[in-house]
Amino acid sequence: MQAHNGMYIDGEWRPPAGGGTIEVVNPATEEVIGAVPAGTAEDVDAAVRAARAALPAWAATPPAERAARIGALRDALAARREAIAATVTAELGAPLSFSQAVHADLPVTVAGTYAALAAEHPFEEELGTSRVLHEPVGVVGAITPWNYPLHQIVAKAAPALAAGCTVVLKPAEDTPLVAQLFAEAAAEAGLPAGAFNLVTGLGPVAGQALAEHEGVDMVSFTGSTAVGRRIGALAGGAVKRVALELGGKSANVILPSADLVKAVKIGVGNVMANAGQTCSAWTRMLVHADRYDEAVEIAAAAAAKYVPGDPTDPATRLGPVVSAAQRERVTGYVRTGIAEGATVAAGGPEAPEGVERGYYVRPTVLAGVTPGMTVAREEIFGPVLCVMRYEDTEDAVRIANDSEYGLAGAVWAADDEEAIAVARRLQTGQVDVNGGRFNPLAPFGGYKRSGVGRELGPHGLTEYLQTKSLQF
């Protein structure tokens, strides 16, 4: 049982203004494993005031010194690897091996990139007769999701701090425990009081108070498109900057020349990772009509290998989804797909066999999915793959782009140039070509209703900078 009774504000743990708490439930056992304070607008105000007071000194800190502090933060996170992985497995349900490799190790890598970028970035440049200054936006309100809780904290806080901004973080209420570990690491790294602040709480209370606070200069939010619209409206009323990383319904386009077995198996793995709770997952698999039936068969066989199990078991590949509500959401979409004419090639809406407790969902492959179906258009956010048929390349591009989302995607072909030609035509922020490896320096963000702005690498850093020109 992890009980945290305070907020991290102005370099110290403080008691909350109110007496409410938020219980944290282990989705594999359905047992309460922790609690955090339910922050109020008063707590948010105290954190924002601390961030504003710390801003002038931190913004004036030489970039090399800011880089050193972020490097120390990276080291403090690395030292907590096992605690981070165990915490995320407990509060999110991710398999321990995935928590170690992604939820714990990836944030360390990303923090390291910003330690380097803080030292290397050209915060001043000469342009003709002008000197252009890149200065911090100011106080950043960061509101992070539950599906990659520490990665999203680092992807916002590290570049903001590198830019010279100060930060107030409101983590998701489903997975707030790992945020406490981040605050401990920030303190150990020697960040000055007020540079980073943590307020736990509910979105409609603490999140809204942070988004609309007049002392916040920028809001960075990752989550659903519906909430993103609300935050954008709140921030827009005050003419403050926003960065929004929202939903996705990404297409995995497998061209006829591709290695079908490889493309399908990797595509299934992409959807099953993190129990399908990944905004950039390739949830629409597009296959040429001539090889469609073969692809469905391969996908069904691959999905069957993701057996739901205890996430603390090193052999488990598929843990539960985060909550009972999320389980009902995912299985409800599967039922809707069936009602609209899709067929179940693997899995289904029923509870997995042999599972007596926990919010588990069967790894599901839906065949016969057409572009107009609900499951082809809305984000399911669970281990559910929709396999769709296309007739030619033009048809594949049309189907891939026929979405209100545009966050990620993939293209497979016999050679990279053939795949790149199609990737260039996709209306999406990031495309993996023939299984391209993840690059923590590449910009990540969406087209259309998948968001505004970019995270990671130098593009992620510039989100937190504003520009001033001096004329000579």
C-alpha positions in Angstrom: 0.0 0.0 0.0 1.5 3.3 -1.1 -0.1 6.3 0.6 1.2 9.7 -0.4 -0.2 12.5 1.7 1.4 15.5 0.2 1.9 17.6 -2.9 5.4 18.5 -4.1 5.3 22.3 -4.3 8.2 24.7 -4.1 10.8 22.0 -3.4 9.0 20.4 -0.5 6.2 17.9 0.2 3.2 19.9 1.5 -0.2 18.7 2.9 -3.1 19.3 0.5 -5.6 22.1 1.0 -8.4 19.6 1.1 -8.9 16.2 2.7 -10.0 14.2 -0.3 -8.1 11.2 -1.6 -7.9 9.2 -4.8 -7.5 5.4 -4.5 -5.3 3.6 -6.9 -6.4 0.1 -8.0 -4.3 -2.7 -9.3 -6.1 -3.7 -12.5 -4.8 -7.3 -12.3 -6.0 -7.9 -8.8 -8.7 -5.3 -8.4 -7.2 -4.4 -5.1 -6.5 -0.9 -3.8 -2.7 -0.5 -3.7 -2.3 3.2 -2.9 -3.8 6.6 -2.5 -2.9 10.2 -3.4 -4.4 13.5 -2.4 -7.3 14.8 -4.5 -5.9 18.3 -5.2 -8.0 21.4 -5.4 -7.8 24.7 -7.2 -6.1 26.0 -4.1 -3.3 23.4 -4.4 -2.9 24.3 -8.1 -2.7 28.0 -7.3 0.1 27.3 -4.7 2.0 25.3 -7.3 1.6 27.9 -10.0 2.7 30.7 -7.7 5.8 28.6 -6.8 6.6 28.1 -10.5 6.2 31.8 -11.2 8.5 32.8 -8.4 11.1 30.3 -9.6 10.8 31.3 -13.3 13.2 34.3 -13.5 16.1 32.5 -11.9 15.7 29.3 -13.8 15.2 31.0 -17.1 18.4 33.0 -16.5 20.3 29.8 -15.6 23.0 29.1 -18.2 21.9 26.3 -20.6 24.9 24.2 -19.6 23.8 24.3 -16.0 20.2 23.4 -16.9 21.7 20.5 -18.9 23.6 19.3 -15.9 20.5 19.3 -13.8 18.5 17.3 -16.4 21.4 14.9 -16.7 21.2 14.4 -12.9 17.5 13.8 -13.3 18.2 11.2 -15.9 20.6 9.5 -13.5 18.1 9.7 -10.6 15.4 8.0 -12.8 17.9 5.3 -13.9 18.6 4.5 -10.3 14.9 4.0 -9.7 14.4 1.6 -12.6 13.2 -1.3 -10.7 10.9 0.7 -8.5 9.5 2.5 -11.6 8.8 -0.7 -13.4 7.2 -2.4 -10.4 5.0 0.7 -9.8 3.8 1.0 -13.4 3.1 -2.7 -13.5 1.1 -2.4 -10.3 -1.0 0.7 -11.2 -1.3 0.2 -15.0 -1.1 -3.6 -15.4 1.6 -3.6 -18.0 3.7 -6.8 -18.1 6.8 -6.4 -16.0 9.2 -7.0 -19.0 7.4 -4.2 -20.9 7.4 -1.9 -17.9 11.2 -2.4 -17.6 12.0 -1.9 -21.3 9.5 0.9 -22.1 7.9 2.5 -19.0 11.2 2.7 -17.1 14.0 2.7 -19.7 12.5 4.9 -22.4 12.0 7.9 -20.0 15.7 7.7 -19.0 16.6 7.7 -22.7 14.4 10.7 -23.4 15.7 12.6 -20.4 19.2 12.0 -21.7 18.4 13.5 -25.1 17.3 16.7 -23.4 20.3 16.9 -21.2 22.3 16.9 -24.5 19.9 19.3 -26.3 19.9 21.8 -23.4 23.6 22.1 -23.8 23.7 22.2 -27.6 20.6 24.1 -28.7 21.2 27.5 -30.3 19.3 29.7 -28.0 20.7 32.7 -29.9 21.4 33.1 -33.6 22.4 35.8 -36.1 20.0 36.4 -39.0 21.1 39.2 -41.3 21.1 42.4 -39.2 19.2 40.8 -36.4 20.0 38.7 -33.3 17.2 36.1 -32.7 16.7 35.0 -29.2 14.8 31.8 -28.2 13.4 32.3 -24.8 11.3 30.2 -22.4 7.6 30.4 -22.8 7.2 30.7 -19.0 5.2 28.5 -16.6 4.0 25.2 -18.2 1.0 23.3 -17.0 1.6 19.7 -17.9 -1.4 17.3 -17.9 -0.4 13.7 -18.6 -2.3 10.5 -19.4 -2.4 7.1 -17.6 -1.2 4.8 -20.5 2.5 5.8 -20.5 2.6 7.7 -17.2 6.3 8.3 -16.7 7.2 8.6 -20.4 4.7 11.4 -20.9 5.9 13.2 -17.8 9.4 13.2 -19.0 8.4 14.1 -22.6 6.9 17.3 -21.3 8.9 18.2 -18.2 12.4 17.6 -19.6 12.1 19.8 -22.7 10.2 22.5 -20.7 13.0 22.5 -18.1 15.7 22.5 -20.8 14.1 25.5 -22.4 14.2 27.4 -19.1 10.5 27.0 -18.2 9.1 26.0 -14.9 6.5 23.2 -14.6 3.4 22.3 -12.7 2.4 18.6 -13.4 -1.1 17.1 -13.0 -0.7 13.4 -13.7 -3.6 11.1 -14.6 -5.6 9.9 -11.6 -5.5 6.2 -12.6 -1.7 6.0 -12.5 -0.4 8.8 -10.2 2.1 6.8 -8.1 5.0 6.8 -10.6 4.7 10.7 -10.7 5.7 10.6 -7.0 8.9 8.8 -8.0 9.6 11.4 -10.6 9.2 14.2 -8.0 11.6 12.4 -5.8 14.1 12.1 -8.7 13.7 15.8 -9.5 14.5 16.7 -5.9 17.5 14.5 -5.9 18.7 16.0 -9.2 19.0 19.4 -7.5 16.3 21.2 -9.5 15.7 24.5 -7.7 12.6 24.9 -5.5 9.6 25.7 -7.7 11.1 24.6 -11.0 9.1 21.4 -10.9 5.9 21.0 -8.9 3.4 18.1 -8.6 -0.3 18.3 -7.9 -2.4 15.1 -8.0 -6.1 15.3 -8.5 -9.1 14.8 -10.8 -9.1 16.2 -14.3 -12.3 18.3 -14.0 -11.0 19.8 -10.8 -7.2 20.1 -10.7 -6.7 19.7 -14.4 -9.2 22.4 -15.3 -7.8 24.7 -12.6 -4.4 24.3 -14.1 -5.5 24.8 -17.7 -7.3 28.1 -16.9 -5.0 29.5 -14.3 -3.9 33.0 -15.4 -0.4 32.3 -14.1 0.2 29.5 -16.6 1.7 30.5 -19.9 1.4 27.2 -21.7 -0.6 24.0 -21.4 0.8 20.7 -22.6 -1.8 17.9 -22.6 -1.9 14.3 -23.8 -5.1 12.4 -23.7 -8.5 12.1 -25.5 -9.5 14.4 -28.3 -12.7 15.4 -26.4 -10.7 16.6 -23.4 -8.1 18.2 -25.7 -10.9 20.3 -27.2 -11.9 21.5 -23.8 -8.4 22.4 -22.8 -7.8 24.1 -26.0 -10.9 26.2 -25.4 -9.9 27.1 -21.9 -6.3 28.1 -23.0 -7.6 29.9 -26.1 -9.7 32.2 -24.0 -6.6 33.4 -22.3 -4.5 33.4 -25.5 -2.0 31.0 -24.1 0.0 28.4 -26.0 -1.1 24.8 -26.1 0.5 21.5 -27.2 -2.1 18.7 -27.6 -1.2 15.1 -28.3 -4.6 13.4 -28.7 -6.2 10.3 -30.2 -5.3 8.1 -33.1 -6.6 5.5 -35.4 -3.4 4.7 -37.3 -3.3 2.7 -40.5 -0.8 -0.1 -41.2 -0.6 -0.3 -45.0 0.8 -3.7 -46.2 1.6 -3.4 -49.9 1.4 -6.5 -52.1 5.2 -6.8 -52.4 5.7 -6.8 -48.7 6.8 -9.8 -46.6 3.3 -10.5 -45.4 4.1 -12.8 -42.5 6.6 -10.3 -41.0 4.4 -7.3 -41.6 1.3 -8.9 -40.1 3.1 -10.4 -37.0 4.8 -7.1 -36.2 1.5 -5.3 -36.8 -0.3 -7.5 -34.3 2.5 -7.0 -31.7 2.2 -3.2 -32.2 -1.5 -3.4 -31.3 -1.1 -5.8 -28.4 1.7 -3.8 -26.7 0.5 -2.1 -23.4 -2.8 -4.0 -23.8 -3.6 -1.9 -26.8 -3.5 1.3 -24.7 -1.3 3.2 -27.1 -2.5 6.3 -29.0 -0.2 5.6 -31.9 -1.1 1.9 -32.3 -1.6 0.7 -35.8 -5.2 -0.5 -35.2 -6.3 -0.5 -38.8 -4.4 -3.2 -40.8 -4.9 -2.6 -44.6 -4.2 -5.6 -46.8 -4.6 -6.1 -50.6 -7.7 -8.2 -51.5 -5.6 -10.9 -53.1 -3.9 -11.7 -49.8 -6.6 -10.6 -47.3 -7.7 -14.1 -46.1 -4.1 -15.1 -45.6 -3.4 -12.0 -43.6 -6.4 -12.6 -41.4 -5.3 -16.2 -40.7 -1.7 -15.0 -39.8 -3.1 -12.2 -37.6 -5.4 -14.6 -35.7 -2.6 -17.0 -35.0 -0.3 -14.3 -33.9 -2.9 -12.7 -31.6 -3.6 -16.1 -29.9 0.0 -16.1 -28.6 -0.8 -13.0 -26.5 -2.3 -15.0 -23.6 -3.7 -12.7 -20.8 -1.9 -13.3 -17.6 -0.3 -12.0 -14.4 1.7 -8.9 -15.3 4.3 -9.7 -12.7 5.1 -13.0 -14.4 8.1 -12.4 -16.7 6.5 -14.7 -19.3 3.3 -12.6 -19.6 2.9 -10.7 -22.8 -0.6 -9.2 -22.3 -1.8 -7.7 -19.0 -5.2 -6.2 -18.1 -6.5 -2.8 -19.3 -6.3 -0.1 -16.7 -9.8 -0.2 -15.2 -13.2 -1.8 -15.2 -14.5 1.2 -17.2 -11.9 0.7 -19.8 -12.7 -3.0 -20.1 -16.3 -2.2 -20.7 -15.4 0.4 -23.3 -13.2 -2.0 -25.2 -15.6 -5.0 -25.1 -18.4 -2.7 -26.0 -16.6 -1.7 -29.2 -16.0 -5.3 -30.1 -19.8 -6.0 -29.7 -20.5 -3.0 -31.8 -18.2 -4.2 -34.5 -19.9 -7.6 -34.6 -23.3 -6.0 -34.7 -22.2 -3.9 -37.7 -21.0 -6.9 -39.6 -17.4 -7.6 -38.6 -16.4 -11.2 -37.8 -14.3 -12.3 -35.0 -11.1 -14.0 -36.3 -9.6 -14.2 -32.8 -10.7 -13.2 -29.3 -14.0 -11.6 -28.8 -15.9 -9.6 -26.1 -16.2 -12.4 -23.6 -13.9 -12.6 -20.6 -10.7 -14.6 -21.2 -10.8 -18.2 -20.1 -9.4 -19.0 -16.7 -9.3 -15.4 -15.5 -11.3 -14.9 -12.3 -10.3 -11.4 -11.5 -8.7 -8.4 -13.2 -9.7 -6.2 -16.0 -8.6 -8.5 -18.8 -9.7 -8.4 -22.5 -9.1 -11.1 -25.0 -6.6 -10.2 -27.8 -9.0 -9.7 -30.6 -8.8 -9.6 -34.4 -11.8 -8.3 -36.3 -12.1 -9.3 -40.0 -14.4 -7.9 -42.6 -14.1 -4.4 -41.2 -15.1 -1.7 -43.7 -14.3 2.1 -43.5 -17.8 3.1 -42.3 -17.9 0.9 -39.3 -17.6 2.4 -35.8 -14.6 0.2 -35.0 -12.8 1.6 -38.1 -13.4 5.2 -37.2 -13.2 5.5 -33.4 -10.3 4.9 -31.0 -10.9 1.6 -29.1 -7.8 1.8 -26.9 -7.5 -1.9 -26.2 -6.0 -5.1 -27.7 -8.3 -5.0 -30.8 -7.1 -5.1 -34.4 -9.3 -4.3 -37.4 -8.2 -5.9 -40.6 -9.4 -4.1 -43.7 -9.3 -4.9 -47.4 -8.2 -2.6 -50.3 -8.2 -3.1 -54.0 -5.1 -1.1 -55.2 -2.7 1.5 -53.9 -5.0 4.4 -54.5 -7.7 2.6 -52.5 -5.2 1.9 -49.7 -4.2 5.6 -49.4 -7.9 6.7 -49.5 -8.9 4.3 -46.7 -5.8 5.2 -44.6 -6.6 9.0 -44.9 -10.3 8.5 -44.4 -10.1 9.3 -40.7 -10.4 12.3 -38.4 -7.1 11.2 -36.8 -3.6 11.4 -38.1 -1.1 10.4 -35.4 1.0 7.6 -36.7 1.1 4.7 -39.2 3.2 2.2 -41.1 3.9 1.1 -44.6 5.4 -2.2 -45.7 6.8 -3.0 -49.2 9.6 -5.0 -50.8 11.9 -2.0 -50.6 12.0 1.3 -48.7 11.5 3.5 -51.7 8.2 1.9 -52.7 7.1 2.2 -49.1 8.3 5.8 -48.8 6.3 6.8 -51.9 3.1 5.7 -50.1 4.2 7.1 -46.7 4.6 10.5 -48.2 0.9 10.5 -49.1 -0.4 9.5 -45.7 -2.0 12.4 -43.7 -0.3 11.5 -40.4 2.5 12.8 -38.2 4.7 9.8 -38.1 5.1 6.7 -40.3 7.2 3.6 -39.7 8.7 2.3 -43.0 9.3 -1.4 -43.1 9.4 -1.7 -39.4 11.6 1.3 -38.8 13.0 1.6 -35.3 11.8 4.1 -32.7 13.8 7.2 -32.7 13.6 9.3 -29.5 14.9 12.4 -31.4 12.2 12.3 -34.1 9.2 14.6 -33.7 6.0 12.9 -32.5 2.6 14.5 -32.9 -0.5 14.5 -35.1 -2.3 15.9 -38.1 -6.0 16.7 -38.0 -7.8 15.9 -34.7 -4.7 14.0 -33.4 -3.4 17.2 -32.0 -1.3 20.4 -32.2 2.5 20.6 -31.7 5.3 18.0 -31.5 7.1 16.2 -28.7 10.5 14.6 -28.5 13.9 15.7 -29.8 14.7 19.3 -30.9 11.1 19.9 -32.2 9.9 19.0 -28.7 12.3 21.6 -27.2 11.2 24.4 -29.5 7.5 23.9 -28.4 8.6 25.5 -25.1 10.4 28.5 -26.6 9.3 31.8 -27.9 11.2 34.0 -30.3 12.5 37.6 -29.9 14.4 39.5 -32.6 16.9 42.3 -31.8 17.5 44.6 -34.8 20.9 46.3 -35.4 
